[in-house]
Amino acid sequence: MLSGCVDYERLVDFGTAVYAGAGMPVEDARLLADTLVKADLWGHQSHGMLRLGWYLARIQNGVTRAVTQPQTIMDGGAIALVDACDGVGQVVCAKLMQDAVAKAKVHGIGAIAIRNSNHFGTAMYFTRMAARAGCIGFLSTNSSPAIAPWGGRKKALGSNPWSIAAPAGKHAPMMLDIANARVARGKVYLAKREGVPIPLGWALNAAGEPTTDPDEAINGVFLPMAEHKGYAISVMMDVLSGVLTGSSFSGGVKGPYVPDSRSGCGHMMMALDISKFMPLDEFNTRMERLIADLKAVPLAKGFDAVYYPGEIEAQNEARHRQEGVHLPEETMAELRRIAEKTKVKFPF
């Protein structure tokens, strides 16, 4: 059930105060809070302020370092290998996406492999940074086990999300951000918090049977999207994010909802400077034509529009900035509890 609307900036201010009180530099704390509230603005509440307490607990327990100080292991010009040193995943990715873009402006491509990081929230927050800089951005990560190898019945592989974003001329950036499970795990945690069932087909329970119970799903196995194809994509994202980076992979990664274990997750990020391939104006014109072609397709029954990837999020953000962010009552109650525990004034 949704509560009333809350102001975006005040929500960011609250999250900033909570994380700064846990020892994060204020600028980093504001970035982390902004990534959460932005997810709520976009309509992805599974990755929004629902997670405020998860990241806080990990910082308080020392498994995520409050002060993020990544170390460069190798810099080869267009490519680099960086140890995040257990820093805050969002802070790591924001800094290094800027570095990847800078590399791309010189070399045409910037690719940075990141090891020993933490969960970074919504991937498109960072790929959008590249798109706004005239680049195509790519970001992948691995995650804690959620799905079984195709043909198996024990979870041994993360949903391993990934994102691609590109500028789109007069339109908001085109953005893909997906996990390789049939559903992002955060949506199941959101259903659990709201006390509602999940759709049949999202997960199996521990006995390998279909379930609509969020608790059974969390303790069972999430199903891959597109069956064996989703499984295979997830494996390859683990190759890029875990094996190649020198970070943990498969069952070695711990999730953000585990408050007392090092994550060990890895990321792979890339930026492609569009101007090295063609003039940026020409690319934007071509993107506008692509979107026009998509929208010119006759509508199927039951649909009122064709959307390009990222368009719905852009519309949601514009609307929610005006009318406020809609948060579930259960999330608001949890934020109040965090405010009481941290002695941070709750502004709503």
C-alpha positions as CSV (number, residue, x, y, z in Angstrom):
1,M,0.0,0.0,0.0
2,L,1.4,3.4,-1.0
3,S,1.7,6.2,1.6
4,G,1.4,9.9,0.7
5,C,3.9,11.6,-1.5
6,V,7.2,12.8,-0.1
7,D,9.5,15.5,-1.4
8,Y,12.5,14.2,-3.4
9,E,15.1,16.6,-2.0
10,R,14.0,16.1,1.6
11,L,14.2,12.4,1.2
12,V,17.8,12.7,-0.2
13,D,18.7,15.0,2.7
14,F,17.4,12.4,5.2
15,G,19.4,9.6,3.6
16,T,22.5,11.8,3.5
17,A,22.2,12.5,7.2
18,V,21.8,8.8,8.0
19,Y,24.9,7.8,6.0
20,A,27.0,10.7,7.1
21,G,26.2,9.8,10.7
22,A,27.6,6.3,10.0
23,G,31.0,7.9,8.9
24,M,30.6,8.4,5.2
25,P,31.9,11.7,3.8
26,V,28.9,14.0,3.2
27,E,29.5,14.2,-0.5
28,D,29.6,10.4,-0.8
29,A,26.6,10.0,1.6
30,R,24.5,12.3,-0.7
31,L,25.5,10.3,-3.7
32,L,24.4,7.1,-2.1
33,A,21.1,8.6,-0.9
34,D,20.5,10.1,-4.4
35,T,20.9,6.7,-6.1
36,L,18.2,5.3,-3.8
37,V,15.7,8.1,-4.2
38,K,16.4,8.2,-7.9
39,A,15.3,4.6,-8.2
40,D,12.1,5.5,-6.4
41,L,11.6,8.4,-8.8
42,W,12.0,6.0,-11.7
43,G,9.4,3.6,-10.3
44,H,11.9,0.9,-9.2
45,Q,11.1,0.8,-5.5
46,S,12.8,-2.5,-5.2
47,H,16.1,-0.6,-5.5
48,G,15.0,2.6,-3.7
49,M,14.8,3.7,0.0
50,L,13.7,0.2,0.8
51,R,17.5,-0.5,0.9
52,L,18.6,2.4,3.1
53,G,18.9,0.1,6.2
54,W,20.6,-2.7,4.3
55,Y,23.6,-0.5,3.2
56,L,23.6,1.2,6.7
57,A,24.0,-2.1,8.5
58,R,26.9,-3.2,6.3
59,I,28.7,0.1,6.9
60,Q,28.0,-0.1,10.7
61,N,29.4,-3.7,10.7
62,G,32.5,-2.7,8.8
63,V,32.0,-5.1,5.9
64,T,31.5,-2.0,3.7
65,R,34.0,0.7,4.3
66,A,32.4,4.1,5.1
67,V,35.3,5.9,3.4
68,T,35.7,4.7,-0.1
69,Q,39.3,4.7,-1.3
70,P,39.7,2.5,-4.5
71,Q,43.2,1.6,-5.5
72,T,44.4,1.3,-9.1
73,I,46.2,-1.9,-9.7
74,M,46.9,-1.4,-13.4
75,D,46.3,1.5,-15.8
76,G,46.9,0.6,-19.4
77,G,45.5,3.8,-21.0
78,A,42.2,2.6,-22.5
79,I,41.8,0.0,-19.7
80,A,42.4,-0.2,-16.0
81,L,42.0,-2.7,-13.1
82,V,40.9,-1.2,-9.8
83,D,40.5,-2.7,-6.3
84,A,37.5,-1.1,-4.6
85,C,38.9,-2.2,-1.2
86,D,35.3,-2.9,0.1
87,G,34.2,0.6,-0.5
88,V,30.6,1.7,-1.1
89,G,29.6,0.3,-4.6
90,Q,27.7,3.5,-5.6
91,V,30.6,5.7,-4.8
92,V,33.1,3.4,-6.6
93,C,31.0,3.3,-9.8
94,A,30.3,7.0,-9.9
95,K,33.9,7.9,-9.7
96,L,35.1,5.2,-12.1
97,M,32.4,5.8,-14.7
98,Q,33.8,9.4,-14.9
99,D,37.3,7.8,-15.4
100,A,36.0,5.4,-18.0
101,V,34.4,8.4,-19.9
102,A,37.7,10.3,-19.7
103,K,39.6,7.3,-21.1
104,A,37.1,7.0,-23.9
105,K,37.5,10.7,-24.9
106,V,41.2,9.9,-25.4
107,H,41.2,6.3,-26.7
108,G,37.6,5.9,-28.1
109,I,37.0,3.3,-25.4
110,G,37.5,3.2,-21.7
111,A,37.1,-0.1,-19.9
112,I,37.6,-0.5,-16.1
113,A,37.5,-3.9,-14.3
114,I,36.6,-3.5,-10.6
115,R,37.2,-6.1,-7.9
116,N,36.3,-6.3,-4.2
117,S,33.4,-3.9,-4.4
118,N,29.9,-3.8,-3.0
119,H,26.3,-3.8,-4.4
120,F,25.8,-0.5,-6.4
121,G,22.0,-0.3,-6.5
122,T,20.5,0.6,-9.9
123,A,23.1,0.1,-12.7
124,M,21.5,2.7,-15.1
125,Y,22.3,5.5,-12.6
126,F,25.9,5.1,-13.8
127,T,25.5,4.2,-17.4
128,R,23.3,7.3,-17.8
129,M,26.3,9.3,-16.7
130,A,28.2,8.0,-19.8
131,A,25.2,8.8,-22.1
132,R,25.0,12.3,-20.8
133,A,28.7,12.7,-21.7
134,G,28.2,11.7,-25.3
135,C,29.2,8.1,-24.8
136,I,27.5,4.7,-24.8
137,G,27.9,3.3,-21.3
138,F,28.0,-0.4,-20.2
139,L,28.1,-1.8,-16.7
140,S,27.8,-5.3,-15.4
141,T,28.0,-6.8,-11.9
142,N,27.8,-10.2,-10.3
143,S,25.7,-10.9,-7.3
144,S,25.0,-13.5,-4.6
145,P,23.5,-16.8,-5.7
146,A,19.8,-16.6,-6.7
147,I,19.3,-18.9,-9.7
148,A,20.3,-22.5,-10.5
149,P,22.3,-23.5,-13.5
150,W,19.9,-24.6,-16.2
151,G,18.9,-28.1,-15.4
152,G,19.8,-27.8,-11.7
153,R,17.8,-27.1,-8.6
154,K,20.2,-25.4,-6.3
155,K,21.1,-21.7,-6.6
156,A,24.7,-21.3,-7.5
157,L,24.7,-18.2,-9.7
158,G,23.7,-14.6,-9.2
159,S,21.1,-12.8,-11.3
160,N,24.1,-10.6,-12.4
161,P,22.5,-7.4,-13.6
162,W,23.8,-5.3,-16.5
163,S,23.0,-2.0,-18.1
164,I,23.6,-0.2,-21.4
165,A,22.7,3.5,-21.9
166,A,23.0,5.8,-24.9
167,P,22.1,9.4,-25.7
168,A,18.9,9.7,-27.8
169,G,18.9,13.2,-29.3
170,K,15.9,15.2,-28.2
171,H,14.7,12.3,-26.1
172,A,15.8,11.2,-22.7
173,P,18.6,8.6,-22.9
174,M,17.8,5.1,-24.0
175,M,18.6,2.8,-21.1
176,L,18.5,-0.9,-20.5
177,D,18.9,-2.2,-16.9
178,I,18.0,-5.8,-16.3
179,A,18.8,-8.7,-14.1
180,N,19.0,-12.2,-15.6
181,A,16.5,-13.7,-13.2
182,R,12.9,-13.5,-14.2
183,V,12.6,-10.8,-11.6
184,A,15.0,-8.7,-9.6
185,R,15.4,-10.1,-6.1
186,G,14.6,-6.7,-4.6
187,K,11.0,-7.0,-6.0
188,V,10.5,-10.1,-4.0
189,Y,11.9,-8.4,-0.8
190,L,9.4,-5.6,-1.6
191,A,6.6,-8.1,-1.8
192,K,7.7,-9.6,1.5
193,R,7.7,-6.2,3.2
194,E,4.3,-5.4,1.8
195,G,2.9,-8.8,2.7
196,V,1.7,-9.6,-0.8
197,P,2.2,-12.8,-2.9
198,I,4.5,-12.8,-5.9
199,P,3.4,-13.9,-9.4
200,L,3.6,-17.6,-10.2
201,G,6.6,-18.3,-12.4
202,W,9.1,-16.0,-10.6
203,A,10.6,-18.6,-8.3
204,L,10.6,-22.2,-6.9
205,N,10.7,-23.1,-3.2
206,A,13.4,-25.2,-1.6
207,A,11.6,-28.4,-2.7
208,G,11.8,-27.2,-6.3
209,E,8.1,-26.4,-6.6
210,P,6.5,-23.2,-8.0
211,T,5.6,-20.7,-5.2
212,T,3.9,-17.4,-4.8
213,D,5.3,-17.0,-1.2
214,P,8.1,-14.3,-1.0
215,D,9.8,-16.1,1.9
216,E,9.8,-19.4,0.1
217,A,11.2,-17.7,-3.0
218,I,14.0,-16.1,-1.0
219,N,14.9,-19.4,0.5
220,G,14.4,-21.3,-2.7
221,V,15.5,-20.6,-6.3
222,F,14.7,-17.7,-8.7
223,L,14.0,-18.7,-12.2
224,P,16.2,-17.2,-15.0
225,M,14.6,-15.0,-17.6
226,A,14.1,-16.6,-21.0
227,E,15.0,-20.0,-19.5
228,H,18.4,-21.3,-20.7
229,K,19.2,-18.0,-22.4
230,G,18.9,-16.0,-19.1
231,Y,21.1,-18.6,-17.4
232,A,23.7,-18.3,-20.1
233,I,23.8,-14.5,-20.0
234,S,24.1,-14.6,-16.3
235,V,27.1,-16.9,-16.6
236,M,28.8,-14.6,-19.1
237,M,28.2,-11.5,-16.8
238,D,29.9,-13.5,-14.1
239,V,32.9,-14.0,-16.4
240,L,33.1,-10.3,-17.1
241,S,32.4,-9.1,-13.6
242,G,33.9,-11.8,-11.4
243,V,36.4,-14.1,-13.2
244,L,38.1,-11.4,-15.3
245,T,38.3,-8.8,-12.6
246,G,39.9,-11.1,-10.1
247,S,36.9,-10.7,-7.7
248,S,34.6,-13.4,-6.3
249,F,32.2,-15.3,-8.5
250,S,29.3,-17.8,-8.4
251,G,28.7,-18.8,-4.8
252,G,31.5,-16.6,-3.4
253,V,29.5,-13.3,-3.7
254,K,27.4,-12.0,-0.7
255,G,24.4,-9.8,-1.2
256,P,23.6,-6.3,0.3
257,Y,20.9,-7.8,2.6
258,V,23.6,-9.8,4.4
259,P,24.8,-7.4,7.1
260,D,28.0,-9.0,8.3
261,S,29.9,-10.5,5.3
262,R,32.2,-9.0,2.8
263,S,30.5,-8.8,-0.6
264,G,33.4,-9.6,-2.9
265,C,31.4,-8.6,-6.0
266,G,33.0,-7.3,-9.1
267,H,32.0,-5.0,-11.9
268,M,32.9,-4.4,-15.5
269,M,32.3,-0.9,-16.9
270,M,32.9,0.5,-20.4
271,A,32.4,3.8,-22.2
272,L,32.4,4.2,-25.9
273,D,33.0,7.8,-27.2
274,I,30.4,8.1,-30.0
275,S,32.3,11.0,-31.7
276,K,35.1,8.5,-32.5
277,F,32.6,6.5,-34.6
278,M,30.6,9.3,-36.1
279,P,29.6,12.9,-35.3
280,L,27.5,13.0,-32.1
281,D,24.8,15.0,-33.9
282,E,24.5,12.4,-36.6
283,F,24.2,9.6,-34.0
284,N,21.5,11.6,-32.2
285,T,19.6,12.0,-35.4
286,R,19.8,8.3,-36.1
287,M,18.6,7.5,-32.6
288,E,15.6,9.8,-33.0
289,R,14.8,7.9,-36.3
290,L,15.1,4.6,-34.4
291,I,12.7,5.7,-31.8
292,A,10.3,7.1,-34.4
293,D,10.4,3.7,-36.2
294,L,9.6,1.9,-32.9
295,K,6.7,4.2,-32.1
296,A,5.3,3.9,-35.6
297,V,4.5,0.3,-35.1
298,P,0.7,-0.4,-34.8
299,L,-0.3,-1.2,-31.2
300,A,-1.2,-4.7,-30.1
301,K,-4.4,-5.3,-28.3
302,G,-4.3,-4.0,-24.7
303,F,-1.5,-1.5,-25.2
304,D,-1.8,2.2,-25.4
305,A,1.8,3.1,-26.5
306,V,5.1,1.8,-27.6
307,Y,7.9,2.9,-25.3
308,Y,11.6,2.8,-26.0
309,P,13.9,1.5,-23.2
310,G,14.2,4.1,-20.5
311,E,11.3,6.2,-21.6
312,I,8.9,5.1,-18.8
313,E,11.6,5.9,-16.2
314,A,12.1,9.4,-17.7
315,Q,8.3,10.0,-17.5
316,N,8.1,8.7,-14.0
317,E,11.0,10.9,-12.9
318,A,9.4,14.0,-14.4
319,R,6.0,13.3,-12.7
320,H,7.4,12.3,-9.3
321,R,9.6,15.4,-9.1
322,Q,6.5,17.4,-9.4
323,E,4.0,15.5,-7.2
324,G,6.5,13.8,-4.9
325,V,7.8,10.2,-4.4
326,H,5.3,7.5,-3.6
327,L,6.7,5.1,-0.9
328,P,4.9,2.1,0.5
329,E,3.7,2.5,4.1
330,E,6.0,-0.4,5.1
331,T,9.1,1.5,3.7
332,M,8.0,4.7,5.5
333,A,7.7,2.8,8.8
334,E,11.2,1.4,8.3
335,L,12.6,4.8,7.6
336,R,11.1,6.1,10.8
337,R,12.7,3.2,12.7
338,I,16.0,4.1,11.2
339,A,15.6,7.7,12.1
340,E,14.9,6.7,15.8
341,K,17.9,4.4,15.9
342,T,20.3,6.9,14.3
343,K,18.9,10.0,16.0
344,V,18.4,11.6,12.6
345,K,15.3,13.8,12.4
346,F,12.7,12.3,10.1
347,P,11.3,15.1,7.9
348,F,7.9,13.6,7.1
